Amino acid sequence: MRLEDLLCEKRSVILDKWFKDIIATYPSGGRDFLANEKDRFHNPVGNIISEEIRVLFDALTGDIDSDRVEISIDNIMKMRSVQDFTSSQAVVIVFLLKGVVGSTLGSEIDRLQIHDQLIEFHKRIDGLALRFFDSYMSCREKINRLRIDEVKNKSEMLHKRMNISIDKSSQEGDFADGGK
């Protein structure tokens, strides 16, 4: 039996555990809500994580369009990049899958002697993590660009207001002393 067959057989168990492990990375006050609220409009974060890890898991165990994988990665990283996570905390969710697979399939992997396949699967997870990191950094760069642009705009507006008020006061002064 191949590792991919075991992964597909235990897909729902692995996805449930992975989702719970990801939710555990959030502050304790919101974990229950993220884990239990099923309405995607009330809980967009939990919904996006739940949906996108399915795509990522399927990509790791088979063939899925690379563009769809990038969309899933970006959807997750757009959320985590604006939340209070460092880059390592944001990306760790990918590595959590290794532990989930080990705890769920460890005895079967040992029994079937398919450690080499597990190593290859771990390499795919590592590659996915690099893509997560790239996406996280891209999102943070966009956020920083927006902040810089906002500061520039405020600065320009302030500068324009100062010039207008300086011009008005100098004109008033000219008129006050008879235009001398």
C-alpha positions as CSV (number, residue, x, y, z in Angstrom):
1,M,0.0,0.0,0.0
2,R,1.2,3.5,-0.8
3,L,1.2,6.4,1.6
4,E,-1.1,8.4,-0.7
5,D,-3.7,5.6,-0.3
6,L,-3.5,5.8,3.5
7,L,-3.7,9.6,3.4
8,C,-6.8,9.4,1.2
9,E,-8.4,6.7,3.4
10,K,-7.9,8.8,6.5
11,R,-8.5,12.2,4.8
12,S,-11.4,13.4,6.9
13,V,-9.7,12.4,10.2
14,I,-6.5,14.1,9.1
15,L,-8.3,17.3,8.0
16,D,-10.3,17.5,11.2
17,K,-7.1,17.2,13.3
18,W,-5.2,19.6,11.1
19,F,-8.0,22.2,11.4
20,K,-8.1,21.8,15.2
21,D,-4.3,22.2,15.4
22,I,-4.5,25.4,13.2
23,I,-7.3,26.8,15.4
24,A,-5.1,26.1,18.4
25,T,-2.6,28.7,17.0
26,Y,-5.1,31.5,17.7
27,P,-5.6,33.2,21.0
28,S,-7.6,31.2,23.5
29,G,-10.5,33.7,23.5
30,G,-11.5,33.0,19.9
31,R,-10.7,29.3,19.5
32,D,-14.1,28.0,20.4
33,F,-15.8,30.4,18.0
34,L,-13.4,29.6,15.1
35,A,-13.8,25.9,15.7
36,N,-17.6,25.7,16.3
37,E,-19.3,28.5,14.3
38,K,-20.2,27.0,11.0
39,D,-21.8,30.0,9.3
40,R,-19.3,31.3,6.8
41,F,-20.5,34.9,7.1
42,H,-20.2,34.9,10.9
43,N,-16.9,33.0,10.9
44,P,-15.1,33.8,7.6
45,V,-11.7,32.9,9.1
46,G,-12.7,29.4,10.2
47,N,-14.5,28.8,6.9
48,I,-11.6,29.9,4.8
49,I,-9.1,27.7,6.8
50,S,-11.5,24.7,6.6
51,E,-12.0,25.1,2.8
52,E,-8.5,25.9,1.8
53,I,-6.7,23.1,3.8
54,R,-8.8,20.6,1.9
55,V,-7.4,22.0,-1.4
56,L,-3.9,22.0,0.0
57,F,-4.2,18.4,1.4
58,D,-5.6,17.2,-2.0
59,A,-2.7,19.0,-3.7
60,L,-0.2,17.2,-1.5
61,T,-1.8,13.8,-2.1
62,G,-2.5,14.1,-5.8
63,D,-2.6,16.5,-8.7
64,I,-4.3,19.8,-8.4
65,D,-3.9,22.8,-10.6
66,S,-1.0,24.9,-9.3
67,D,-3.0,28.1,-9.7
68,R,-5.7,26.8,-7.4
69,V,-3.1,25.9,-4.8
70,E,-1.7,29.4,-5.0
71,I,-5.2,30.9,-4.5
72,S,-5.6,28.7,-1.4
73,I,-2.2,29.7,0.0
74,D,-2.9,33.4,-0.6
75,N,-6.4,33.2,0.9
76,I,-5.0,31.8,4.2
77,M,-1.9,34.1,4.2
78,K,-4.0,37.2,3.5
79,M,-5.8,36.5,6.8
80,R,-2.8,35.5,8.8
81,S,-0.6,38.4,7.6
82,V,-3.0,41.0,9.1
83,Q,-3.5,39.1,12.3
84,D,-1.1,39.3,15.2
85,F,1.3,36.6,13.9
86,T,5.0,36.6,13.2
87,S,6.1,35.1,9.9
88,S,7.0,31.8,11.6
89,Q,3.7,31.7,13.5
90,A,1.8,32.4,10.3
91,V,3.5,29.6,8.4
92,V,3.7,27.0,11.1
93,I,0.3,25.8,10.1
94,V,1.8,23.9,7.2
95,F,4.2,22.0,9.4
96,L,1.4,21.0,11.8
97,L,0.3,18.6,9.1
98,K,3.5,16.5,9.6
99,G,2.5,15.9,13.2
100,V,-1.1,15.1,12.3
101,V,0.0,12.5,9.7
102,G,2.5,11.0,12.1
103,S,0.0,10.7,15.0
104,T,-2.8,9.4,12.7
105,L,-0.8,7.0,10.4
106,G,2.4,6.3,12.4
107,S,1.7,2.7,13.2
108,E,0.5,1.9,9.7
109,I,3.6,3.6,8.2
110,D,5.8,1.5,10.5
111,R,3.9,-1.7,9.7
112,L,4.0,-1.1,6.0
113,Q,7.6,0.1,6.1
114,I,6.9,3.1,3.9
115,H,9.1,5.6,5.7
116,D,10.7,6.6,2.4
117,Q,7.3,7.7,1.1
118,L,6.7,9.6,4.3
119,I,10.0,11.5,3.8
120,E,8.9,12.4,0.3
121,F,5.6,13.6,1.6
122,H,7.4,15.7,4.2
123,K,9.5,17.3,1.4
124,R,6.3,18.3,-0.4
125,I,5.0,19.8,2.9
126,D,8.3,21.7,3.2
127,G,7.9,23.0,-0.4
128,L,4.4,24.1,0.4
129,A,5.7,25.9,3.5
130,L,8.1,27.9,1.4
131,R,5.2,29.0,-0.9
132,F,3.3,30.0,2.3
133,F,6.3,32.1,3.4
134,D,6.5,33.8,0.0
135,S,2.8,34.6,0.1
136,Y,3.1,35.9,3.7
137,M,5.9,38.2,2.8
138,S,4.1,39.4,-0.3
139,C,1.0,40.3,1.8
140,R,3.2,42.1,4.4
141,E,4.9,44.1,1.7
142,K,1.5,45.2,0.3
143,I,0.4,46.2,3.8
144,N,3.6,48.2,4.3
145,R,3.2,49.8,0.9
146,L,-0.3,50.9,1.9
147,R,0.9,52.3,5.2
148,I,3.7,54.2,3.4
149,D,1.3,55.6,0.8
150,E,-1.1,56.6,3.6
151,V,1.6,58.5,5.4
152,K,2.7,60.2,2.1
153,N,-0.8,61.2,1.3
154,K,-1.4,62.6,4.8
155,S,1.9,64.4,4.6
156,E,1.0,65.9,1.2
157,M,-2.4,67.0,2.4
158,L,-0.8,68.6,5.5
159,H,1.8,70.3,3.3
160,K,-0.9,71.7,0.9
161,R,-3.0,73.0,3.9
162,M,0.1,74.7,5.3
163,N,0.9,76.3,2.0
164,I,-2.7,77.5,1.6
165,S,-2.8,78.9,5.1
166,I,0.6,80.6,4.7
167,D,-0.5,82.1,1.4
168,K,-3.7,83.4,2.9
169,S,-2.0,84.9,5.9
170,S,0.7,86.6,3.8
171,Q,-2.0,88.0,1.5
172,E,-4.0,89.3,4.5
173,G,-0.9,90.9,5.8
174,D,-0.4,92.6,2.5
175,F,-3.9,94.0,2.5
176,A,-3.8,94.9,6.2
177,D,-0.9,97.4,5.7
178,G,-2.5,98.9,2.6
179,G,-0.7,96.7,0.1
180,K,2.7,98.1,0.8
